[in-house]
Amino acid sequence: MGVKWEVRGGNILDELAGRTGSRKEPKGAIFIANHQSTLDTLGMISIWDRLHPMAAVIKKEVFYVWPFGLAAYLAGSIYIDRSRGRTALYSIESCAHRVAKDKIKMFVFPEGTRNRANCSWGDDGAQKHLLPFKSGAFRAAISVGIPLVPVVYSPYTFVDEKRLLFDHGTLFIYAFLFRLPATQLLVDNDL
């Protein structure tokens, strides 16, 4: 496709995978990322081998997008029903316990849907901001005591949806380690 993926903060990925650090043992973590396009999935896949074992949280409707849905299921992805909030939260929290126990990395797009406001092809008059986050990943990280790792995808400047152009380009993936006491992270219950 002509897209190159460049990771900034790869040392964090290596530390969580147990390849570096003082004890050199894998750790469980929840990765949260902005969601601009289906290309984000390719970015996630590009770092998958560095984070193995990893499980992506995906809306249940994606399961029926064949063959991707089946491949994601076989890769260990967690499908959630977003229309049933309590059930979705329970699924994420139960997975978080497995993340901590088995040193898995869970990958979540907390906006819940694609947000093109910060893309180069977004509406020029739109406010440039993230959508409200769903609270499941944050609540799960706090309840289980595992770190959150924000992952930020740079804008897709090589895509022009209005003119139907897809050029070659480099996409930057930034990873940060985020450890805060629970009282600072959850200021209000609605997050």
PyMOL CGO cylinders between C-alpha atoms (Angstrom):
from pymol import cmd
from pymol.cgo import CYLINDER

trace = [
    CYLINDER, 0.00, 0.00, 0.00, 3.00, 2.29, 0.26, 0.3, 1, 1, 1, 1, 1, 1,
    CYLINDER, 3.00, 2.29, 0.26, 2.44, 3.07, 3.94, 0.3, 1, 1, 1, 1, 1, 1,
    CYLINDER, 2.44, 3.07, 3.94, 5.38, 2.90, 6.34, 0.3, 1, 1, 1, 1, 1, 1,
    CYLINDER, 5.38, 2.90, 6.34, 4.82, 2.65, 10.08, 0.3, 1, 1, 1, 1, 1, 1,
    CYLINDER, 4.82, 2.65, 10.08, 7.34, 4.29, 12.40, 0.3, 1, 1, 1, 1, 1, 1,
    CYLINDER, 7.34, 4.29, 12.40, 7.05, 3.76, 16.15, 0.3, 1, 1, 1, 1, 1, 1,
    CYLINDER, 7.05, 3.76, 16.15, 8.13, 6.46, 18.58, 0.3, 1, 1, 1, 1, 1, 1,
    CYLINDER, 8.13, 6.46, 18.58, 8.35, 5.20, 22.15, 0.3, 1, 1, 1, 1, 1, 1,
    CYLINDER, 8.35, 5.20, 22.15, 9.18, 1.66, 21.08, 0.3, 1, 1, 1, 1, 1, 1,
    CYLINDER, 9.18, 1.66, 21.08, 11.24, 1.26, 24.25, 0.3, 1, 1, 1, 1, 1, 1,
    CYLINDER, 11.24, 1.26, 24.25, 7.94, 1.23, 26.17, 0.3, 1, 1, 1, 1, 1, 1,
    CYLINDER, 7.94, 1.23, 26.17, 6.65, -1.62, 23.97, 0.3, 1, 1, 1, 1, 1, 1,
    CYLINDER, 6.65, -1.62, 23.97, 9.88, -3.56, 24.49, 0.3, 1, 1, 1, 1, 1, 1,
    CYLINDER, 9.88, -3.56, 24.49, 9.76, -3.05, 28.27, 0.3, 1, 1, 1, 1, 1, 1,
    CYLINDER, 9.76, -3.05, 28.27, 6.15, -4.26, 28.50, 0.3, 1, 1, 1, 1, 1, 1,
    CYLINDER, 6.15, -4.26, 28.50, 7.01, -7.27, 26.32, 0.3, 1, 1, 1, 1, 1, 1,
    CYLINDER, 7.01, -7.27, 26.32, 9.88, -8.13, 28.68, 0.3, 1, 1, 1, 1, 1, 1,
    CYLINDER, 9.88, -8.13, 28.68, 12.69, -7.60, 26.17, 0.3, 1, 1, 1, 1, 1, 1,
    CYLINDER, 12.69, -7.60, 26.17, 14.21, -4.71, 28.18, 0.3, 1, 1, 1, 1, 1, 1,
    CYLINDER, 14.21, -4.71, 28.18, 13.97, -3.35, 31.71, 0.3, 1, 1, 1, 1, 1, 1,
    CYLINDER, 13.97, -3.35, 31.71, 15.41, -4.35, 35.03, 0.3, 1, 1, 1, 1, 1, 1,
    CYLINDER, 15.41, -4.35, 35.03, 13.55, -7.67, 35.46, 0.3, 1, 1, 1, 1, 1, 1,
    CYLINDER, 13.55, -7.67, 35.46, 13.04, -8.48, 31.77, 0.3, 1, 1, 1, 1, 1, 1,
    CYLINDER, 13.04, -8.48, 31.77, 9.66, -10.05, 32.34, 0.3, 1, 1, 1, 1, 1, 1,
    CYLINDER, 9.66, -10.05, 32.34, 6.50, -9.35, 30.34, 0.3, 1, 1, 1, 1, 1, 1,
    CYLINDER, 6.50, -9.35, 30.34, 3.80, -7.17, 31.88, 0.3, 1, 1, 1, 1, 1, 1,
    CYLINDER, 3.80, -7.17, 31.88, 0.13, -6.80, 31.19, 0.3, 1, 1, 1, 1, 1, 1,
    CYLINDER, 0.13, -6.80, 31.19, -1.14, -3.41, 30.00, 0.3, 1, 1, 1, 1, 1, 1,
    CYLINDER, -1.14, -3.41, 30.00, -4.09, -1.74, 28.34, 0.3, 1, 1, 1, 1, 1, 1,
    CYLINDER, -4.09, -1.74, 28.34, -3.30, 0.22, 25.18, 0.3, 1, 1, 1, 1, 1, 1,
    CYLINDER, -3.30, 0.22, 25.18, -5.71, 3.02, 24.29, 0.3, 1, 1, 1, 1, 1, 1,
    CYLINDER, -5.71, 3.02, 24.29, -5.52, 4.68, 20.87, 0.3, 1, 1, 1, 1, 1, 1,
    CYLINDER, -5.52, 4.68, 20.87, -7.18, 7.41, 18.84, 0.3, 1, 1, 1, 1, 1, 1,
    CYLINDER, -7.18, 7.41, 18.84, -9.27, 6.04, 15.99, 0.3, 1, 1, 1, 1, 1, 1,
    CYLINDER, -9.27, 6.04, 15.99, -9.23, 7.95, 12.68, 0.3, 1, 1, 1, 1, 1, 1,
    CYLINDER, -9.23, 7.95, 12.68, -9.66, 5.28, 10.05, 0.3, 1, 1, 1, 1, 1, 1,
    CYLINDER, -9.66, 5.28, 10.05, -9.61, 1.58, 9.33, 0.3, 1, 1, 1, 1, 1, 1,
    CYLINDER, -9.61, 1.58, 9.33, -5.91, 2.15, 8.64, 0.3, 1, 1, 1, 1, 1, 1,
    CYLINDER, -5.91, 2.15, 8.64, -5.47, 2.31, 12.43, 0.3, 1, 1, 1, 1, 1, 1,
    CYLINDER, -5.47, 2.31, 12.43, -6.04, -1.43, 12.45, 0.3, 1, 1, 1, 1, 1, 1,
    CYLINDER, -6.04, -1.43, 12.45, -3.02, -1.86, 10.18, 0.3, 1, 1, 1, 1, 1, 1,
    CYLINDER, -3.02, -1.86, 10.18, -1.01, 0.27, 12.61, 0.3, 1, 1, 1, 1, 1, 1,
    CYLINDER, -1.01, 0.27, 12.61, -2.09, -1.97, 15.46, 0.3, 1, 1, 1, 1, 1, 1,
    CYLINDER, -2.09, -1.97, 15.46, -1.11, -5.03, 13.45, 0.3, 1, 1, 1, 1, 1, 1,
    CYLINDER, -1.11, -5.03, 13.45, 2.29, -3.47, 12.67, 0.3, 1, 1, 1, 1, 1, 1,
    CYLINDER, 2.29, -3.47, 12.67, 3.17, -3.48, 16.40, 0.3, 1, 1, 1, 1, 1, 1,
    CYLINDER, 3.17, -3.48, 16.40, 1.34, -6.74, 17.21, 0.3, 1, 1, 1, 1, 1, 1,
    CYLINDER, 1.34, -6.74, 17.21, 4.48, -8.88, 17.11, 0.3, 1, 1, 1, 1, 1, 1,
    CYLINDER, 4.48, -8.88, 17.11, 6.23, -6.53, 19.56, 0.3, 1, 1, 1, 1, 1, 1,
    CYLINDER, 6.23, -6.53, 19.56, 3.35, -6.87, 22.03, 0.3, 1, 1, 1, 1, 1, 1,
    CYLINDER, 3.35, -6.87, 22.03, 2.51, -10.55, 21.67, 0.3, 1, 1, 1, 1, 1, 1,
    CYLINDER, 2.51, -10.55, 21.67, 0.37, -11.82, 23.29, 0.3, 1, 1, 1, 1, 1, 1,
    CYLINDER, 0.37, -11.82, 23.29, -2.17, -9.11, 22.52, 0.3, 1, 1, 1, 1, 1, 1,
    CYLINDER, -2.17, -9.11, 22.52, -5.96, -8.94, 22.34, 0.3, 1, 1, 1, 1, 1, 1,
    CYLINDER, -5.96, -8.94, 22.34, -7.90, -6.20, 20.57, 0.3, 1, 1, 1, 1, 1, 1,
    CYLINDER, -7.90, -6.20, 20.57, -11.31, -5.07, 21.79, 0.3, 1, 1, 1, 1, 1, 1,
    CYLINDER, -11.31, -5.07, 21.79, -13.64, -4.90, 18.78, 0.3, 1, 1, 1, 1, 1, 1,
    CYLINDER, -13.64, -4.90, 18.78, -17.33, -4.13, 18.33, 0.3, 1, 1, 1, 1, 1, 1,
    CYLINDER, -17.33, -4.13, 18.33, -19.29, -7.32, 17.65, 0.3, 1, 1, 1, 1, 1, 1,
    CYLINDER, -19.29, -7.32, 17.65, -20.43, -6.14, 14.21, 0.3, 1, 1, 1, 1, 1, 1,
    CYLINDER, -20.43, -6.14, 14.21, -16.87, -6.49, 12.91, 0.3, 1, 1, 1, 1, 1, 1,
    CYLINDER, -16.87, -6.49, 12.91, -17.03, -10.25, 13.43, 0.3, 1, 1, 1, 1, 1, 1,
    CYLINDER, -17.03, -10.25, 13.43, -19.29, -10.45, 10.37, 0.3, 1, 1, 1, 1, 1, 1,
    CYLINDER, -19.29, -10.45, 10.37, -16.78, -8.66, 8.11, 0.3, 1, 1, 1, 1, 1, 1,
    CYLINDER, -16.78, -8.66, 8.11, -15.20, -11.75, 6.56, 0.3, 1, 1, 1, 1, 1, 1,
    CYLINDER, -15.20, -11.75, 6.56, -12.43, -12.85, 6.50, 0.3, 1, 1, 1, 1, 1, 1,
    CYLINDER, -12.43, -12.85, 6.50, -11.17, -10.11, 8.86, 0.3, 1, 1, 1, 1, 1, 1,
    CYLINDER, -11.17, -10.11, 8.86, -13.72, -10.94, 11.58, 0.3, 1, 1, 1, 1, 1, 1,
    CYLINDER, -13.72, -10.94, 11.58, -12.74, -14.58, 11.71, 0.3, 1, 1, 1, 1, 1, 1,
    CYLINDER, -12.74, -14.58, 11.71, -9.01, -13.77, 11.63, 0.3, 1, 1, 1, 1, 1, 1,
    CYLINDER, -9.01, -13.77, 11.63, -9.44, -11.29, 14.51, 0.3, 1, 1, 1, 1, 1, 1,
    CYLINDER, -9.44, -11.29, 14.51, -11.39, -13.89, 16.49, 0.3, 1, 1, 1, 1, 1, 1,
    CYLINDER, -11.39, -13.89, 16.49, -8.71, -16.53, 15.92, 0.3, 1, 1, 1, 1, 1, 1,
    CYLINDER, -8.71, -16.53, 15.92, -6.05, -13.99, 16.96, 0.3, 1, 1, 1, 1, 1, 1,
    CYLINDER, -6.05, -13.99, 16.96, -7.75, -13.66, 20.37, 0.3, 1, 1, 1, 1, 1, 1,
    CYLINDER, -7.75, -13.66, 20.37, -9.73, -10.44, 19.92, 0.3, 1, 1, 1, 1, 1, 1,
    CYLINDER, -9.73, -10.44, 19.92, -12.53, -9.65, 22.33, 0.3, 1, 1, 1, 1, 1, 1,
    CYLINDER, -12.53, -9.65, 22.33, -15.87, -8.82, 20.75, 0.3, 1, 1, 1, 1, 1, 1,
    CYLINDER, -15.87, -8.82, 20.75, -18.19, -6.53, 22.73, 0.3, 1, 1, 1, 1, 1, 1,
    CYLINDER, -18.19, -6.53, 22.73, -21.79, -5.47, 22.27, 0.3, 1, 1, 1, 1, 1, 1,
    CYLINDER, -21.79, -5.47, 22.27, -21.65, -1.67, 22.57, 0.3, 1, 1, 1, 1, 1, 1,
    CYLINDER, -21.65, -1.67, 22.57, -25.43, -1.41, 22.75, 0.3, 1, 1, 1, 1, 1, 1,
    CYLINDER, -25.43, -1.41, 22.75, -25.34, -3.25, 26.09, 0.3, 1, 1, 1, 1, 1, 1,
    CYLINDER, -25.34, -3.25, 26.09, -23.10, -1.05, 28.23, 0.3, 1, 1, 1, 1, 1, 1,
    CYLINDER, -23.10, -1.05, 28.23, -23.01, -3.20, 31.37, 0.3, 1, 1, 1, 1, 1, 1,
    CYLINDER, -23.01, -3.20, 31.37, -22.25, -6.35, 29.39, 0.3, 1, 1, 1, 1, 1, 1,
    CYLINDER, -22.25, -6.35, 29.39, -19.51, -4.58, 27.43, 0.3, 1, 1, 1, 1, 1, 1,
    CYLINDER, -19.51, -4.58, 27.43, -17.96, -3.23, 30.63, 0.3, 1, 1, 1, 1, 1, 1,
    CYLINDER, -17.96, -3.23, 30.63, -18.10, -6.69, 32.21, 0.3, 1, 1, 1, 1, 1, 1,
    CYLINDER, -18.10, -6.69, 32.21, -16.36, -8.19, 29.15, 0.3, 1, 1, 1, 1, 1, 1,
    CYLINDER, -16.36, -8.19, 29.15, -13.58, -5.61, 29.31, 0.3, 1, 1, 1, 1, 1, 1,
    CYLINDER, -13.58, -5.61, 29.31, -13.10, -5.99, 33.06, 0.3, 1, 1, 1, 1, 1, 1,
    CYLINDER, -13.10, -5.99, 33.06, -12.98, -9.79, 32.89, 0.3, 1, 1, 1, 1, 1, 1,
    CYLINDER, -12.98, -9.79, 32.89, -10.45, -9.52, 30.07, 0.3, 1, 1, 1, 1, 1, 1,
    CYLINDER, -10.45, -9.52, 30.07, -8.39, -7.09, 32.18, 0.3, 1, 1, 1, 1, 1, 1,
    CYLINDER, -8.39, -7.09, 32.18, -8.06, -9.74, 34.90, 0.3, 1, 1, 1, 1, 1, 1,
    CYLINDER, -8.06, -9.74, 34.90, -6.70, -12.11, 32.24, 0.3, 1, 1, 1, 1, 1, 1,
    CYLINDER, -6.70, -12.11, 32.24, -4.41, -9.31, 30.99, 0.3, 1, 1, 1, 1, 1, 1,
    CYLINDER, -4.41, -9.31, 30.99, -2.88, -8.96, 34.46, 0.3, 1, 1, 1, 1, 1, 1,
    CYLINDER, -2.88, -8.96, 34.46, -2.66, -12.70, 35.13, 0.3, 1, 1, 1, 1, 1, 1,
    CYLINDER, -2.66, -12.70, 35.13, -1.33, -13.83, 31.74, 0.3, 1, 1, 1, 1, 1, 1,
    CYLINDER, -1.33, -13.83, 31.74, 0.70, -10.66, 30.91, 0.3, 1, 1, 1, 1, 1, 1,
    CYLINDER, 0.70, -10.66, 30.91, -1.42, -9.89, 27.84, 0.3, 1, 1, 1, 1, 1, 1,
    CYLINDER, -1.42, -9.89, 27.84, -1.65, -6.49, 26.16, 0.3, 1, 1, 1, 1, 1, 1,
    CYLINDER, -1.65, -6.49, 26.16, -5.22, -5.32, 25.49, 0.3, 1, 1, 1, 1, 1, 1,
    CYLINDER, -5.22, -5.32, 25.49, -5.74, -2.80, 22.66, 0.3, 1, 1, 1, 1, 1, 1,
    CYLINDER, -5.74, -2.80, 22.66, -8.77, -0.49, 22.84, 0.3, 1, 1, 1, 1, 1, 1,
    CYLINDER, -8.77, -0.49, 22.84, -10.07, 2.46, 20.83, 0.3, 1, 1, 1, 1, 1, 1,
    CYLINDER, -10.07, 2.46, 20.83, -11.86, 4.28, 23.72, 0.3, 1, 1, 1, 1, 1, 1,
    CYLINDER, -11.86, 4.28, 23.72, -13.63, 6.78, 21.45, 0.3, 1, 1, 1, 1, 1, 1,
    CYLINDER, -13.63, 6.78, 21.45, -15.74, 3.81, 20.36, 0.3, 1, 1, 1, 1, 1, 1,
    CYLINDER, -15.74, 3.81, 20.36, -15.90, 4.82, 16.71, 0.3, 1, 1, 1, 1, 1, 1,
    CYLINDER, -15.90, 4.82, 16.71, -13.77, 6.45, 14.04, 0.3, 1, 1, 1, 1, 1, 1,
    CYLINDER, -13.77, 6.45, 14.04, -13.20, 10.17, 14.51, 0.3, 1, 1, 1, 1, 1, 1,
    CYLINDER, -13.20, 10.17, 14.51, -12.05, 12.01, 11.41, 0.3, 1, 1, 1, 1, 1, 1,
    CYLINDER, -12.05, 12.01, 11.41, -11.96, 15.48, 12.98, 0.3, 1, 1, 1, 1, 1, 1,
    CYLINDER, -11.96, 15.48, 12.98, -8.17, 15.38, 13.32, 0.3, 1, 1, 1, 1, 1, 1,
    CYLINDER, -8.17, 15.38, 13.32, -7.52, 13.81, 9.91, 0.3, 1, 1, 1, 1, 1, 1,
    CYLINDER, -7.52, 13.81, 9.91, -6.25, 15.77, 6.98, 0.3, 1, 1, 1, 1, 1, 1,
    CYLINDER, -6.25, 15.77, 6.98, -9.52, 14.88, 5.22, 0.3, 1, 1, 1, 1, 1, 1,
    CYLINDER, -9.52, 14.88, 5.22, -11.75, 15.93, 8.15, 0.3, 1, 1, 1, 1, 1, 1,
    CYLINDER, -11.75, 15.93, 8.15, -14.32, 18.67, 7.83, 0.3, 1, 1, 1, 1, 1, 1,
    CYLINDER, -14.32, 18.67, 7.83, -12.38, 21.95, 7.76, 0.3, 1, 1, 1, 1, 1, 1,
    CYLINDER, -12.38, 21.95, 7.76, -14.98, 23.63, 9.95, 0.3, 1, 1, 1, 1, 1, 1,
    CYLINDER, -14.98, 23.63, 9.95, -15.04, 20.83, 12.52, 0.3, 1, 1, 1, 1, 1, 1,
    CYLINDER, -15.04, 20.83, 12.52, -13.54, 21.25, 15.94, 0.3, 1, 1, 1, 1, 1, 1,
    CYLINDER, -13.54, 21.25, 15.94, -10.30, 19.32, 16.21, 0.3, 1, 1, 1, 1, 1, 1,
    CYLINDER, -10.30, 19.32, 16.21, -10.78, 17.13, 19.28, 0.3, 1, 1, 1, 1, 1, 1,
    CYLINDER, -10.78, 17.13, 19.28, -11.24, 13.58, 20.43, 0.3, 1, 1, 1, 1, 1, 1,
    CYLINDER, -11.24, 13.58, 20.43, -14.70, 12.14, 20.95, 0.3, 1, 1, 1, 1, 1, 1,
    CYLINDER, -14.70, 12.14, 20.95, -15.74, 11.39, 24.54, 0.3, 1, 1, 1, 1, 1, 1,
    CYLINDER, -15.74, 11.39, 24.54, -14.01, 8.24, 25.77, 0.3, 1, 1, 1, 1, 1, 1,
    CYLINDER, -14.01, 8.24, 25.77, -15.90, 5.16, 26.88, 0.3, 1, 1, 1, 1, 1, 1,
    CYLINDER, -15.90, 5.16, 26.88, -14.83, 4.40, 30.45, 0.3, 1, 1, 1, 1, 1, 1,
    CYLINDER, -14.83, 4.40, 30.45, -14.36, 0.61, 30.29, 0.3, 1, 1, 1, 1, 1, 1,
    CYLINDER, -14.36, 0.61, 30.29, -10.62, 0.48, 29.60, 0.3, 1, 1, 1, 1, 1, 1,
    CYLINDER, -10.62, 0.48, 29.60, -9.87, 3.08, 32.26, 0.3, 1, 1, 1, 1, 1, 1,
    CYLINDER, -9.87, 3.08, 32.26, -12.04, 1.41, 34.89, 0.3, 1, 1, 1, 1, 1, 1,
    CYLINDER, -12.04, 1.41, 34.89, -10.50, -1.97, 34.09, 0.3, 1, 1, 1, 1, 1, 1,
    CYLINDER, -10.50, -1.97, 34.09, -6.93, -0.67, 34.36, 0.3, 1, 1, 1, 1, 1, 1,
    CYLINDER, -6.93, -0.67, 34.36, -7.69, 0.88, 37.73, 0.3, 1, 1, 1, 1, 1, 1,
    CYLINDER, -7.69, 0.88, 37.73, -9.56, -2.11, 39.15, 0.3, 1, 1, 1, 1, 1, 1,
    CYLINDER, -9.56, -2.11, 39.15, -6.84, -4.56, 38.13, 0.3, 1, 1, 1, 1, 1, 1,
    CYLINDER, -6.84, -4.56, 38.13, -3.88, -2.22, 38.73, 0.3, 1, 1, 1, 1, 1, 1,
    CYLINDER, -3.88, -2.22, 38.73, -2.27, -2.42, 35.30, 0.3, 1, 1, 1, 1, 1, 1,
    CYLINDER, -2.27, -2.42, 35.30, -0.77, 0.49, 33.35, 0.3, 1, 1, 1, 1, 1, 1,
    CYLINDER, -0.77, 0.49, 33.35, -2.48, 2.39, 30.55, 0.3, 1, 1, 1, 1, 1, 1,
    CYLINDER, -2.48, 2.39, 30.55, -0.42, 3.02, 27.45, 0.3, 1, 1, 1, 1, 1, 1,
    CYLINDER, -0.42, 3.02, 27.45, -1.79, 5.81, 25.25, 0.3, 1, 1, 1, 1, 1, 1,
    CYLINDER, -1.79, 5.81, 25.25, -1.01, 5.24, 21.58, 0.3, 1, 1, 1, 1, 1, 1,
    CYLINDER, -1.01, 5.24, 21.58, -1.42, 8.16, 19.20, 0.3, 1, 1, 1, 1, 1, 1,
    CYLINDER, -1.42, 8.16, 19.20, -1.57, 7.76, 15.44, 0.3, 1, 1, 1, 1, 1, 1,
    CYLINDER, -1.57, 7.76, 15.44, -0.40, 10.79, 13.48, 0.3, 1, 1, 1, 1, 1, 1,
    CYLINDER, -0.40, 10.79, 13.48, -2.85, 12.21, 10.92, 0.3, 1, 1, 1, 1, 1, 1,
    CYLINDER, -2.85, 12.21, 10.92, -3.00, 10.47, 7.55, 0.3, 1, 1, 1, 1, 1, 1,
    CYLINDER, -3.00, 10.47, 7.55, -1.64, 13.36, 5.51, 0.3, 1, 1, 1, 1, 1, 1,
    CYLINDER, -1.64, 13.36, 5.51, -1.14, 11.10, 2.48, 0.3, 1, 1, 1, 1, 1, 1,
    CYLINDER, -1.14, 11.10, 2.48, -4.88, 10.43, 2.14, 0.3, 1, 1, 1, 1, 1, 1,
    CYLINDER, -4.88, 10.43, 2.14, -7.24, 12.89, 0.47, 0.3, 1, 1, 1, 1, 1, 1,
    CYLINDER, -7.24, 12.89, 0.47, -10.72, 11.43, 0.62, 0.3, 1, 1, 1, 1, 1, 1,
    CYLINDER, -10.72, 11.43, 0.62, -12.33, 14.40, -1.09, 0.3, 1, 1, 1, 1, 1, 1,
    CYLINDER, -12.33, 14.40, -1.09, -10.21, 13.93, -4.22, 0.3, 1, 1, 1, 1, 1, 1,
    CYLINDER, -10.21, 13.93, -4.22, -10.04, 10.13, -3.80, 0.3, 1, 1, 1, 1, 1, 1,
    CYLINDER, -10.04, 10.13, -3.80, -6.24, 10.11, -3.54, 0.3, 1, 1, 1, 1, 1, 1,
    CYLINDER, -6.24, 10.11, -3.54, -4.18, 7.63, -1.55, 0.3, 1, 1, 1, 1, 1, 1,
    CYLINDER, -4.18, 7.63, -1.55, -0.48, 8.42, -1.77, 0.3, 1, 1, 1, 1, 1, 1,
    CYLINDER, -0.48, 8.42, -1.77, 2.61, 6.87, -0.20, 0.3, 1, 1, 1, 1, 1, 1,
    CYLINDER, 2.61, 6.87, -0.20, 3.40, 8.08, 3.28, 0.3, 1, 1, 1, 1, 1, 1,
    CYLINDER, 3.40, 8.08, 3.28, 4.74, 7.44, 6.73, 0.3, 1, 1, 1, 1, 1, 1,
    CYLINDER, 4.74, 7.44, 6.73, 2.48, 7.10, 9.71, 0.3, 1, 1, 1, 1, 1, 1,
    CYLINDER, 2.48, 7.10, 9.71, 3.92, 7.72, 13.14, 0.3, 1, 1, 1, 1, 1, 1,
    CYLINDER, 3.92, 7.72, 13.14, 2.75, 5.72, 16.13, 0.3, 1, 1, 1, 1, 1, 1,
    CYLINDER, 2.75, 5.72, 16.13, 3.56, 7.36, 19.45, 0.3, 1, 1, 1, 1, 1, 1,
    CYLINDER, 3.56, 7.36, 19.45, 3.44, 5.27, 22.65, 0.3, 1, 1, 1, 1, 1, 1,
    CYLINDER, 3.44, 5.27, 22.65, 3.49, 6.69, 26.18, 0.3, 1, 1, 1, 1, 1, 1,
    CYLINDER, 3.49, 6.69, 26.18, 3.45, 4.94, 29.55, 0.3, 1, 1, 1, 1, 1, 1,
    CYLINDER, 3.45, 4.94, 29.55, 0.76, 6.41, 31.80, 0.3, 1, 1, 1, 1, 1, 1,
    CYLINDER, 0.76, 6.41, 31.80, 0.70, 5.60, 35.51, 0.3, 1, 1, 1, 1, 1, 1,
    CYLINDER, 0.70, 5.60, 35.51, -1.47, 7.73, 37.75, 0.3, 1, 1, 1, 1, 1, 1,
    CYLINDER, -1.47, 7.73, 37.75, -3.14, 7.00, 41.06, 0.3, 1, 1, 1, 1, 1, 1,
    CYLINDER, -3.14, 7.00, 41.06, -6.77, 6.03, 40.56, 0.3, 1, 1, 1, 1, 1, 1,
    CYLINDER, -6.77, 6.03, 40.56, -7.98, 9.21, 42.28, 0.3, 1, 1, 1, 1, 1, 1,
    CYLINDER, -7.98, 9.21, 42.28, -6.27, 11.36, 39.67, 0.3, 1, 1, 1, 1, 1, 1,
    CYLINDER, -6.27, 11.36, 39.67, -7.39, 9.28, 36.70, 0.3, 1, 1, 1, 1, 1, 1,
    CYLINDER, -7.39, 9.28, 36.70, -11.09, 9.02, 37.55, 0.3, 1, 1, 1, 1, 1, 1,
    CYLINDER, -11.09, 9.02, 37.55, -12.10, 12.51, 38.59, 0.3, 1, 1, 1, 1, 1, 1,
    CYLINDER, -12.10, 12.51, 38.59, -15.79, 11.84, 38.03, 0.3, 1, 1, 1, 1, 1, 1,
    CYLINDER, -15.79, 11.84, 38.03, -17.67, 8.58, 37.63, 0.3, 1, 1, 1, 1, 1, 1,
    CYLINDER, -17.67, 8.58, 37.63, -18.85, 9.31, 34.10, 0.3, 1, 1, 1, 1, 1, 1,
    CYLINDER, -18.85, 9.31, 34.10, -15.37, 9.78, 32.57, 0.3, 1, 1, 1, 1, 1, 1,
]
cmd.load_cgo(trace, "trace")
